[in-house]
Amino acid sequence: MSVAPLVLELELHTPLSTVPPQDPLTAIRARNRAQLSDVLEGLRRAAKDSKVAALVAQCDGGTQTPAVVQELRDAVLEFRRSGKPAVAWAQSFGELGPGTLGYYLASAFDEIWVQPSGDVGLTGLSARAVFLREALDQLGLQPQLSQRHEYKNAANMFTESEFTEAHRESLTRIVESMGEQIITAVADARDIDPQRLRDLIDAGPASADDAMAAGLIDTVGYRDEVYHAVNRSVGGRMRLRYVSRYNHARTKNDAMLRAPIQRRRGYVALVYGHGAITVGRSSASPFAQGSMGSDTISAALRAAVRDDSVKAIVFRVDSPGGSYVASDTIRREVLLARRRKPVVASMGSVAGSGGYFVTMAADAVVASPATITGSIGVVGGKISPRRLLDRLGIHVASVNVGQQADMFSSDEPFTDEQWEIVNRWMDRVYDDFTAKVAEDRKLARDHVLDVARGRIWTGADAREHGLVDELGGLTTAIQAARDRGGLPYRDDLADVRTYPRVPFLERLRPAESSQSPAATGTTVRAHAPLSDVATALGLPSTGALTMPFVPRT
């Protein structure tokens, strides 16, 4: 009796993990989350695998970021070019809530099903900002935050009571750009006139029946009916397997067969930088996304350069920025690596401010159309509780050696002289940032000053302004690295190695030097410092090169 064909499954109501676990704690926490790279690679493999007959995906969760959705859509469209059916289904695209991104992803499939009780919450996109200035005034907290320049909106949460003109303009363009991308893609996929689609969006959530009548979905039905239809389409028998599990099995088999040949040809090194940029080692925490430490990333880049089997490097960055000096340290290592091997930067969902700083010196910068990037600007200062402490009868006194010894104390506001020092530093950092953008990107300084000023851009708009070289996801960046490194084209990741490559036992030993593999490890924090709590609440992470708040869609 012949083996039943494979039907691959995707469950996308849980966010995909975009970074491989770097420590045991993170691995345990992520054990039930599929890796984005596994899903992308699995779909590419499945398109050519005669054992795979179809793909079925649950897309009702709008939990993926716009950039991740675009990478998934591209992979699904590539799978469909094999002629194999791909079916998306949802209990509901938003239950009395937004479902735009979930539906945007589903539109890449051959068919879209929705449960009879479900809706299609195709309602558009929204970017919101919170303003705390009046609350801070009532509490007696005095914000002293300086920013370069008017579009660097990270401080506005504390310094303003409503949108400034520049803040509103910047966020408006972000949602407009993303909206244009979504409308164009959905209208083409569903064969709906773009203006008609805009009208449907403005009409708000539609019931499953109304959505089918409008051509937004194909069938109204429950999960069991979806799977029954898929089973019938592949011959009445099917075996189910998650895409990530399928890819793991294939990867293990292929690696054993191809390892000797691949070692001779060479590899692409993949270095991940994720989270707020900090000085020192990267960290992982159960309470936040962790940080991108300058020492860890620098050591990983140096390790890839020293490895003779590595022919090119891809630096994958997903970060809202952070420390200026840490960002500059990583940029320096990218420049040094470029002297030996090609370096291609791949921007994830967010690569802004310091996240842009660390990528801009690469040989090529690749971003998804919906990546949030740019934010070439600086923000810094503090919020002093002096008025609150006085109101509570709490008095803090200090003795100092040096006129500016208490300049960075948390309980006192800046003096006029100290505020002048802060602003001189802000000007110096901004001038350095913009000068390096002009140098790295080979752009006229006047042009950089025009597109900088702290403004965030989508990847699509950033490319128009010369801040990004090419639009695409991680796959695009890897192929660009192959081209520059003299490696042949591949439609899999057999020639890609994640760096740092540190054996488990080596991770348990103290590093012998800054050049040893163990130096690339992460620090696992069992507690949540205030910076992690702030990040979890949507507040800016610590550091001068921190981008404005990322719009939530």
N, C-alpha and C positions, 0 to 999 in steps of 0.2 A: 504493500500500500504506500502510495506516495506521501511525502511529508506535506502537511498543510502549509500554505503560504504565510509569510510573516506580515502582520499589519502592525505598524509602529504607532505608538501612542505618545502624545504630549499632553501634560497637564500644566497649564500656565496660570492657574489661579494663585500660585506661590511664586514670588520673585525668583528668577534664576540667579545663581551665584556667578558673578562676573570675574572673580579672582580665585584661583586654586587655594585651598587652605594652606597656610604657612606654618601652622603649629597644631599640636594634638587637640587643644581646646577648640580651635576654630573648626577643625575637621569633625569633631563630635557634634558641634552645633549645626554644621552644614550637611550632616549625613543624609537628611531627607530632601535636600535641595539639589536639583540638577545643575550641572555646570553649563554655562552658555556655550563654551567651546565644545563640550561634548555634544550638545544638541546640534550646533552648526555642522560639526564634522560628521555626526551620525546621519544627518539628512543628505549630505553630499555623498557619503558612502552608499546610502540606501538607494539613491537615484540610479546607481550602476549595478546594484546587487539584484540578481534575478530571483533571489529568494524572497525579496521584499515586494509585496503587491500593492500596498496602499499606506496612507497616513491618515490618522484621525486625531484631532486635537481639541481639547477643551479650552476655549479662549475667553471665557466670561470674566476672568479676573483682569482688571486694568492695573495690575501691580507692576508691570514692567515699565521702564522709562521709555520715552519716545525713541532714543537712540538704539536701545536694545530691541524694541519692536521693529525698527527698520532693518536691523541685522537679521532678525528672525524672518521677516517678510522676504528678504532677498534669498534666504536659504530655502524657504518654502517654494518660491517661484522657480528656483533652480531645480528642486525636486520635481515639480510639476512638468518641467520641460522634458522629463524622461517619459512622459505619457502616463504615469501612474496617478491614480486619483488621490486627491487630498481633501478631506472633509473636516470642516470646523463646526463645532457645536457649542452651545452655551445654555446654561440654565436661565441666565438673563445677562444681557450686556448692561449691567447696572440695575440694581433693584431700588427704584426711586433714587437713583444716583447716577453719576457720570459713567458712561461705558464707551467713550469715544476711542480710547487707545485699544481696548479689547476688540472692538469692532474693526478698527483700522487693521489690526493683525489678521482677523478672520477674513477680511476682504481679499487676502492673497490666495485663499483656498478655492477649489473648484465649486464647492457647495458650502452653504451656511445654514445650519439648523438652529432653531431656538425652541425651548420648551414652551408649551401653550400658555403657561402662567407667566412667562418671562416678558421682558421688554427689550427694545433696542434703544439704549440711552445715548444715542448719537446727538449730543448736545453742544459740541464744540469744546473749546479750551479756555481755561481761566488761569491767570497768574495773580496771586493775592499777596499782599504785604501787610504786616502788622506794625502799628506805630504806637510806641509806649511813652512818648514824651510827656503827655499830660499826666499819666500815671506816675512817672518818675518825679515830676514836679510835686505832685501831691504827697509822695513818699519822702521827699526831701533828698532825692538822689540827683546829683548834678553831672550830666554827661559832658565831657570835654573830649570830643572826637574830631579829628581832622582827616580830610580825605582829598585825594587828587584823582579826578576832578569831579565835576558835577554829576557824572554818570556813575561814579563809584558809590553805590547806594547802600553798602553794607551798614553804614553808620546811621542811615535815615530812620531805622527802627527806633533809635534812641534819641535822635536829635529833632525829628519832625513829628507833626501831628497828622499829616496827610501826605499824599503824593506831591513831590516837587514836579515841575514840568519835565525835567530831564528823566526823572525816575519813571514817570508815566510813559514817556516816549519810548524809553528803552524796553520796558516790559511789554508795551503794546506791539512793538516790532517783533519781539520774540514770539508772542502767540500768533501774530499775523503770519510770520514765516512758517511756523509749524502747521498752522491751519492750512496754508496754501499747499504744503507738501501732502497733508492728509487728504484734502479735497481732490487734488489732482490724481493721487493714487487710487482712491476709492471710486471716483467717477470713472476712471479708466477700467478698473477691475470689474465694476458692476454695470458698465455700459449705461451710466446715468449722466445726463447733461449736468455740468458743474453748477449752473445756476439752480437747477432743480434740486441738486443735492444740498446747496446752501439753504434753500427754502425748507427742505426736510429737517435740516439741523435746527433752523430757527423755530420750527414747529414743536421742537422738544421731543422727549421720549415717546416712542411709538410702541403700541402693543405688538405682540408677535404677529397677529393676523394683519394689522395695518402695515407693519414693516414688510411682510410678504407681498401685500398688494402694491406697495410702493417699489418693489424690486430690490429692497435692501437685503432680504434673505430669500432662500430658496424653499425651505420646508419648515413647517411647524411640527415638532415632535419631541418625544422624550429620549433620554440617553439610550434606553434599550432599543428603541426604534432606529436610532442612528446606527448602532452597532449591528443590528439585524440587517439594515440596508447595506452596510459596508461588507458584512459577511457574505451576503448574497452576491454582491458585485465581484468578489474574488473567487467565486465558485462554490460557496456554501460551507467552506471549512476555513478557519483561520486560527493562527497562533498570535497572541498579543505580546508585545514587548515594548517597554519604554525605550525611547530613542537613546537616552543616555546609557542604559544597560546594554543595548545593542552595540553602541559605539565602543564601550569598554571591551566587550568580547572581541570585536574585530580588531581593535587597536593592539590587544595582547597578542593575537595570532600574527598580525602583520609585522609587529615589532620583532618577533622571533625570526621571521623569514627574511626580513630586509635589513636587519641590524648590520651585518658585515658589509653589505654594499653601501648602506647609508653612511657608515663611518668613513668610507673612502671618499664619498662625494662631499660630505660636509653637512652642517646643520645651520638652521636659523635659531638664534638664541632669543627667547621671549622673556623679557623682564617686566614684571608687573609693578606699577606704582599706584597705590590705592589709599584714599583717605586724605586727611589734612596733612600738610607738609610740615615736618618738624625737624629740629636738630637732633642728631643721635640715631638710635636704632628705631626701626619700625616697631609698632606695637599692635597687639590684638587685645580686644576687650569684649566680654560678653554683653556689655551695655552700649557699645557703639561700634562703628565700622572700623576702628583702628586708625593707624596713622602711617604715613609714608616717611620713614626716617631717612635723612640724607646719608647717614653712614651705611645703612643697609642697602639702599639703592646704588650708591657709589661702589660698594664692594661687589654687588652683583654685576654691574657694568664692567668693572675691572676683571672679574672672573671670566666673563664672556669674551673679553678681549684676549686674555691669556690663553684661552682654549683654542688650540690650532684647528680643531675640527669645526669651529664656529666660523662661518663665512659672512654672516650679516646678523644684525641685531634689530629686533623690534621692541620698542619701549612703549608698553601699553599703559596709559595714564587715565585714571578716573579720580579727579581731585578738584575741590573748590579752591585750592591754594592754601596759604598759611605763611610760614616764616620766610622772610626775604633772604636771609643768609643761607638757610637750608636750600631754598630754591636755586640760589646762585651756585651753591656747592654742587648740586645735581647737574645744573647746566654745564658747569666746567667739566664734569666727568663725561657728559655727552660729547662735548667738543674734543676731549682727549680720545674717546673711543672712535670718533669719526676719522682720526688720523690713521687709524689702523684698519678699521672695518666700516662698512656702510651702516648707518643707523637710521631707521625709519620710526617715527613716532605715530602711534595709533591712539586717537582720542576716544574715550568711552562716552558715557552719558554726560559727564562734566569734565572739562579741562580748562578751567578759567583762572585768571590772576596768576598765582604761583603755579597752578596746573598748566597754564599756557607757557609760563616762564621756562619750565623744565623741558618743554617739547620743542620750543621754537628753534633751537640750534641743530636739530636733526637734519639729515640730508633731505628728507621729505616728511611732511606732516599730513596725515590722513585723518579725516573726521567724518562721522556720519552727518547727513544733512541736519539732523535734529540735535546734534551735540551742542551743549552750552559751552561757549569758549570766549576768548577775548578777555574782557575785564582788565585791561592793561591800566592799572591804577594802584593806589596805595591808600590804606586806611589805618589809623592808629589813634590811641588815646586811652582814656579811662573814664569810669563813672565813679564819682566821689560821693560817699555817703555822709559827708560832713554835716549837712543840714539835718539829716535824719538822726545822726548821733547827738547833735545838740538838742534836738527836740526830745530825745529819750533821756537826756541828762548823762550821756556817756562822753567822757573826755579822754582823749588820747594825747600823750605827750612824748616827746623824743628828744634825745641829745644827739648832735651830729658833728662829724668832722668833715668839712667840705660844704660849700654853699648849696650844692645840688644833691646832697646825700639822701634826702628824703623825696627826691623828685618822683620816684615811681612807687611811693607808698600808696596803698589803696584807700586810706582814710582821708587824705588831704587833696584838694584840687591843685592843679598846676598854678604856680605863680606866673605873673606876666613874663618874667624872664625865662622860666621853664617852658611856657607855651611857645615862646619864640624859638627855643631850642628844638622843640618837637617839630615845629613847622619847617625849620631849616632841614631837619632830617628827612621829613616827608618830601620836600623838594628834591633833595639829593637822590633819594630812592627812586622817585618818579623819573627824574632825568636819566638815571642809570638804566632803568627798565626800558624806557622808550628808545634810548640809544642802542641798547642791545637788540631790541626788536628790529630796528632799522638795519643793524649789522647782520644779524642772523637771517633775516628774511629778504635782505637786499632790496629794501624799500627806501624811498626818499624820507628823510626825517619829517618833513612837513606832512606827508601822507600819514605817517605813523601817529603824529600828534593829532591828526584829524580823526582817526579811527580809534584812538586810545581814549583818554579822559575817563577811564573806568567803565566804559560801556561794554555790555555783554552782547554777544552775537550768536545766532545759530551757526552750525557748521556751513550751511549753504551760503549765508550772508558773509561769513568770515572768508570763504573762498573768493567771493567777489571782491573783497578788499585786500586780497593777497596775504592774509594771515594763515591760510591753509592751502596746501597744494592740490589735494585730491579728495573727492568724496567717496566714502566707503567705510566698511567695518574692519574688523581684525583680519579677515581673509584678504581684503584688498591690500592692507599694510604688509602682510606676510609675503604676498606675491611681489610687491614692490621691493621688498628686501631681497627676495630670491633674484630678481632681475639685477639688482645692484651688486649682489654677491656672486654672480655667475653660476647660480644654481638653476637646474632645469625647472620648468613649470610642473606643478603637481596639483591635483585636486583633492589631496588629503593633507594631513599634518604629520606624516611620518618623518619629515625632515625638520620638525620643530621641537626644540627642547626648552622647557621652562627653567630659567635661572633665578635664584641660585639652586644648584643641584647639590644638596647637602645630605649625605646618608644619615639615617635616623640616629645611629650611635654617635656620629660626629656632632649632631645637634646637642647632645647631652654633655659634651665636653666643652670646657672653656676654650675660647679662641686663642691660638698661639700668637697671632699677630693680626693686623688689619688686613693682611693679604690671605689669611686662611679661610676656608669655606665657612667655618662656624661664625665668622664675622658678619655673614649675611643674614643671620637669624633674626627673629623678631622677639620682642619682649612681651610676655603675656601678663596682662594686668587683671587681677581678680576683683579690683575695685573700680569705681567710676570716678575719675577726677572731674573737677568742675568743667573743664573744657569738653569732656565727653558728654556730660549732662547738657551743656549748652548746645552742642551739636545735635543731640537727640531731640531737643526742643525746637530746632530750626534756627538757632542763633549762630552768628558767625564764629568759626573756629579761631583760635588764637593765631595771630600773625598779621604782618602788615600787608602781605599779598593775599588777602582773602577776598573772594568775589562777593558781589551782592547776593542776596538770597535767590536761590534757584526757584524759578516758577514751578508750581505744582500743577500738573495737568490731569 
